[in-house]
Amino acid sequence: MKTIAVIGGGITGVTTAYALVKRGFAVTLFERHRYAAMETSFANGGQLSASNAEVWNHWSTIVKGLKWMVKRDAPLLVNPAPTWHKLSWFAEFMAAMPHYERNTIETARMAVAARQHLFAWAQDEGIDFDLKRAGILHIYRDKQGFDHAGQVSVLLAKGGLPRRAVTPQEMKAIEPTLAGRYYGGYFTESDTTGDIHKFTTGLAAAAERLGVRTLYAQDVTHVSSDGQQAVITVGEGETQTQHTFDGVVVCAGVASRDFAKQLGDRVNIYPVKGYSITVNLNDAQSQAGAPNVSLLDDETKLVSSRLGVDRFRVAGTAEFNGMNRDIRDDRIRPLIEWVEHCFPQVNTRSVVPWAGLRPMMPNMMPRVGRGHAANVFYNTGHGHLGWTLSAVTADMLGHVLAGTKV
C-alpha cells in the first residue's frame, strides 16, 4: 500500500482523501485549522449547481466589470492597485476567452457526473447535510440577460444538462415567495442544494473511519519532492516536523499556488473573495416567507439556498483584492437588501456574515492531475464551483493515481 499526503482539509482535500482511501491508498490529510472545512468550504452559497457551469471568460464579463469598477457595492470588484500576480491572471483570463464554449460544456459535463459520486458517498456514509432536491431557478429582469441564458442553455445541453425556460407566471408557481418583476427565468429541476460544511465534516469523519490519518492544526510550511519521495514540513524553527510519503496531492485552495511553486510547478490560482450571509429564520413568518427553491439572480450575481427549516443562505459577489479576508459591510449590505427586496416576509434581524477566498484558475477550469515530478498531483482551482465539481475531480484524480507507479 502506497502512502499519500493530501494537503488541505476543505471540500477538495476531504473528497480526495476519501476517494484515495477507498482505492486502497494509505492517506494522511494535513489541515492547518483544528477542523475540516473552516475556510472556503465553511459557508458558501449551498448550491450543487451544474446550471451555473458557464465559465466567466466572456466579453460580457469584461463589459460588466468595467461598468462596476467604480461602485463599491458592485457584484464584481477589482482593486485597481496592480500586482504581477493579478496582471498575469487577467492576461491568461483574456487568453482563455476563445475556449469559452468548450470549457462551459466540459464544466457542465463534470458537474453532472459529480452528482452520482457525491450522493452515493453521502448515502453510504449516512451524511445528513440538509440536502434539498427542489431544483435551481435562474431569474432575469431583462430580455438581454434572458437571451444570453438561452445561449448558455444550448452549451449546458451539450454537456448533458437539460433546463427549461419559464415565464414570470411559471416562476411564481415554482417559488411562490419570490417578490418583484421579472422578464423570465430558467429552471433546472435536477440541481440541488445543501450545507457544504456539514457534508465536508461528515465525509472527513467517514474517511477517518476508513483509515485516513487526519492531522489537524498542522500548518504545512514547505513541501518538496525528488520524484520518488515527498517531504512535508509542518511548523517552523524548533517546532518543525517532517513527514515522508510516496506521493503528495495539493488541495490547498488559494495556498496551492505557493505549494506548487515549491514543487516546481506553476498553478496560477488567484484568490477571488466571495461573501455570504446566513439568515436565521427565527419565527414562523420568516420560515414561511423564505424560498424552498434555490435561486440564482444573474443581475446581482447572487445565489440563495434554504438550509433546513430555520436557515436561509445568500452568497455571491467576486472581489479581486489579493489574500484579503476582511468582511466588509459595504459588500454584505447588498446581500441583506436583496433578501428584503425579494422576500419581504423574511426577518433580517439575525444575520451571520462570512467571507471566503475562492481559488480560481484564469480559464475557470480546475487543475486536476500530475505535476512536474512523478509523485506530485493537484486537485485544486475549482473557483466558484468547488463543491459542485469536487466529487468528480476527486474520482478523476483517484483514477490517475491508481494508474501510476507512485
Residue pairs with C-beta under 8 A, 6 or more apart in sequence:
1 24
1 25
1 26
2 25
2 26
2 246
2 247
2 406
3 25
3 26
3 27
3 28
3 245
3 246
3 247
4 20
4 25
4 26
4 27
4 28
4 245
4 246
4 247
4 248
4 249
4 401
4 406
5 27
5 28
5 29
5 30
5 230
5 232
5 243
5 245
5 247
5 248
5 249
6 13
6 16
6 17
6 20
6 27
6 28
6 29
6 30
6 248
6 249
6 251
7 13
7 30
7 220
7 223
7 232
7 248
7 249
7 250
7 251
7 252
7 259
8 30
8 31
8 250
8 251
8 252
8 253
8 255
8 256
8 380
9 29
9 30
9 31
9 33
9 35
9 36
9 37
9 38
9 204
9 214
9 216
10 36
10 37
10 39
10 40
10 41
10 200
10 251
10 253
10 386
11 37
11 40
11 41
11 196
11 199
11 200
11 386
11 387
11 390
12 251
12 253
12 379
12 380
12 382
12 386
12 390
12 393
12 394
13 29
13 31
13 251
13 252
13 379
14 29
14 36
14 37
14 200
14 203
14 204
14 207
15 121
15 203
15 390
15 391
15 393
15 394
16 249
16 251
16 379
16 394
16 397
16 398
17 27
17 29
17 204
17 207
17 212
18 121
18 203
18 206
18 207
18 210
18 212
18 394
19 394
19 395
19 397
19 398
20 27
20 249
20 397
20 398
20 401
21 27
21 207
21 210
21 211
21 212
22 210
22 398
23 398
23 401
23 402
25 401
26 211
26 213
27 207
27 211
27 212
27 213
28 212
28 213
28 214
28 215
28 243
28 245
29 204
29 207
29 212
29 213
29 214
29 215
30 215
30 218
30 220
30 232
30 234
31 38
31 214
31 215
31 216
31 217
31 218
32 217
32 218
32 219
32 220
33 39
33 216
33 217
34 216
34 217
35 201
35 216
36 200
36 201
36 204
36 214
36 216
37 196
37 197
37 200
37 201
37 204
39 253
39 356
39 357
40 253
40 254
40 356
40 357
40 358
40 359
40 386
41 196
41 197
41 200
41 356
41 386
41 387
42 196
42 197
42 354
42 356
43 196
43 197
43 276
43 278
43 313
43 315
43 352
43 354
43 356
44 196
44 274
44 276
44 315
44 356
44 386
44 387
45 274
45 276
45 303
45 304
45 305
45 313
45 314
45 315
45 316
46 193
46 194
46 195
46 196
46 294
46 303
46 305
46 307
46 313
46 315
47 136
47 191
47 192
47 193
47 294
47 296
47 303
47 305
47 387
47 388
48 114
48 115
48 118
48 191
48 192
48 193
48 194
48 387
48 388
49 111
49 136
49 188
49 191
49 294
49 296
49 303
49 385
49 388
50 108
50 111
50 112
50 115
50 156
50 159
50 161
50 188
50 190
50 191
50 388
51 136
51 138
51 156
51 161
51 163
51 186
51 188
51 191
51 296
52 136
52 296
52 303
52 384
52 385
52 388
53 104
53 107
53 108
53 111
53 156
53 159
53 161
53 385
53 388
54 104
54 107
54 152
54 155
54 156
55 96
55 100
55 103
55 104
55 107
55 363
55 364
55 365
56 93
56 364
57 93
57 94
57 96
57 97
57 99
57 100
57 103
57 363
57 364
58 97
58 100
59 97
60 148
61 76
62 94
64 75
64 76
65 76
65 78
68 74
68 75
68 76
68 77
69 77
69 78
69 80
71 77
72 330
72 331
73 330
73 331
73 333
73 334
75 300
75 301
75 302
75 316
75 317
75 318
76 301
76 317
76 318
76 319
77 317
77 318
77 319
77 320
77 321
77 331
78 319
78 320
78 321
79 86
79 319
79 320
79 321
79 322
83 322
85 268
85 270
85 322
86 270
86 320
86 322
88 268
89 268
89 270
89 362
90 362
91 362
92 268
92 362
92 363
93 362
93 363
95 362
96 103
96 362
96 363
96 364
99 363
101 155
103 363
103 364
103 365
104 152
104 155
104 156
104 159
105 155
105 156
105 158
105 159
106 159
106 365
107 159
107 364
107 365
107 385
107 389
108 155
108 156
108 158
108 159
108 160
108 161
109 159
109 160
110 389
110 392
110 393
111 159
111 161
111 385
111 388
111 389
111 392
112 159
112 160
112 161
113 392
114 388
114 389
114 390
114 391
114 392
114 393
115 190
115 192
115 391
117 391
117 392
117 394
117 395
118 199
118 390
118 391
121 127
121 203
121 206
121 391
122 129
122 131
122 199
122 202
122 203
124 206
125 202
125 203
125 206
127 198
127 199
127 202
127 203
127 206
128 198
128 202
129 194
129 195
129 196
129 198
129 199
129 202
130 193
130 194
130 195
130 198
130 307
130 308
130 311
131 192
131 193
131 194
132 192
132 193
132 194
132 292
132 294
132 305
132 306
133 192
134 192
134 193
134 292
134 293
134 294
134 306
135 174
135 187
135 188
135 189
135 190
135 191
135 192
135 293
135 294
136 187
136 188
136 191
136 193
136 293
136 294
136 295
136 296
137 166
137 171
137 174
137 175
137 185
137 186
137 187
137 188
137 293
137 294
137 295
137 296
138 149
138 163
138 185
138 186
138 187
138 188
138 295
138 296
138 298
139 171
139 178
139 182
139 185
139 295
139 296
139 297
139 298
140 146
140 149
140 182
140 183
140 184
140 185
140 186
140 298
140 299
141 180
141 181
141 182
141 183
141 299
142 183
142 299
143 183
145 183
145 298
145 299
146 165
146 183
146 184
146 185
149 186
149 298
150 165
150 186
153 163
153 165
153 186
156 162
156 163
157 163
161 188
161 190
162 188
162 190
163 186
163 187
163 188
163 189
164 186
164 187
165 184
165 185
165 186
166 174
166 184
166 185
166 186
166 187
167 184
168 181
168 182
168 183
168 184
168 185
170 185
170 187
171 178
171 182
171 184
171 185
171 187
172 178
174 185
174 187
174 293
175 291
175 292
175 293
175 295
177 288
177 289
177 290
177 291
177 343
177 345
178 291
178 295
178 342
178 343
179 341
179 342
179 343
179 344
180 341
180 342
191 294
192 294
193 294
193 305
193 306
193 307
194 305
194 307
195 307
195 308
196 387
199 387
204 214
207 214
208 214
215 234
218 234
218 235
219 234
219 235
220 232
220 233
220 234
220 252
220 259
221 233
221 234
221 235
221 236
221 240
222 232
222 233
222 262
223 230
223 231
223 232
223 233
223 248
223 250
223 259
223 262
223 263
224 230
224 231
224 233
224 262
224 263
225 231
225 248
225 263
225 373
225 375
225 376
226 373
227 373
227 374
227 375
228 246
228 374
228 375
229 244
229 245
229 246
229 375
230 244
230 245
230 246
230 247
230 248
230 375
230 376
231 242
231 243
231 244
232 242
232 243
232 244
232 245
232 248
233 240
233 241
233 242
234 240
234 241
234 242
234 243
235 241
246 375
246 406
247 375
247 376
247 377
247 401
247 406
248 263
248 375
248 376
248 377
249 377
249 378
249 379
249 397
249 401
250 256
250 259
250 260
250 263
250 267
250 371
250 376
250 377
250 378
250 379
250 380
251 378
251 379
251 380
252 259
252 380
253 269
253 357
253 359
253 380
254 269
254 270
254 271
254 323
254 357
254 358
254 359
256 267
256 269
256 359
256 367
256 378
256 380
256 381
257 267
257 268
257 269
260 266
260 267
260 371
260 378
263 371
263 372
263 373
263 376
264 371
264 372
264 373
265 371
265 372
265 376
265 378
267 361
267 367
267 378
267 380
267 381
268 361
268 362
269 359
269 360
269 361
269 367
269 380
269 381
270 320
270 360
270 362
271 322
271 323
271 357
271 358
271 359
271 360
272 318
272 319
272 320
272 357
272 358
272 360
272 383
272 384
273 317
273 318
273 319
273 320
273 321
273 324
273 325
273 355
273 356
273 357
273 358
274 315
274 316
274 317
274 318
274 319
274 355
274 356
274 357
274 358
274 384
275 315
275 316
275 317
275 319
275 327
275 328
275 331
275 332
275 335
275 353
275 354
275 355
276 313
276 314
276 315
276 316
276 335
276 353
276 354
276 355
276 356
277 313
277 314
277 315
277 332
277 335
277 336
277 339
277 351
277 352
277 353
277 354
278 307
278 311
278 312
278 313
278 351
278 352
278 354
279 286
279 290
279 311
279 312
279 313
279 314
279 339
279 346
279 348
279 350
279 351
280 310
280 311
280 350
280 351
280 352
281 287
281 290
281 309
281 310
281 311
281 312
281 346
281 347
282 310
282 347
282 349
282 350
283 347
285 345
285 347
286 312
286 345
286 346
286 347
287 309
287 310
288 345
289 343
289 344
289 345
289 346
290 306
290 312
290 343
290 345
290 346
291 304
291 306
291 312
291 343
292 306
293 306
294 303
294 304
294 305
294 306
295 302
295 303
295 304
295 342
296 302
296 303
297 303
297 316
297 338
297 342
300 316
300 334
300 338
301 316
301 317
301 318
302 314
302 315
302 316
302 317
302 334
302 335
302 338
303 314
303 315
303 316
304 312
304 313
304 314
304 315
304 339
305 312
305 313
306 312
306 313
307 313
312 339
312 343
312 346
314 335
314 338
314 339
315 335
316 335
317 331
317 334
317 335
318 358
318 384
319 331
323 357
325 355
325 356
325 357
326 355
327 353
327 354
327 355
328 355
331 355
332 353
336 348
336 351
339 346
339 348
340 346
340 348
358 382
358 383
358 384
358 386
359 380
359 381
359 382
359 383
359 386
360 381
360 383
360 384
361 367
361 381
361 383
364 383
365 381
366 379
366 380
366 381
366 382
366 383
366 389
366 393
367 378
367 379
367 380
367 381
368 378
368 379
368 393
368 396
368 397
368 400
369 377
369 378
369 396
369 397
369 400
370 376
370 377
370 378
370 400
371 377
371 378
374 404
374 405
374 406
375 406
377 397
377 400
377 401
379 393
379 394
379 397
382 389
382 390
382 393
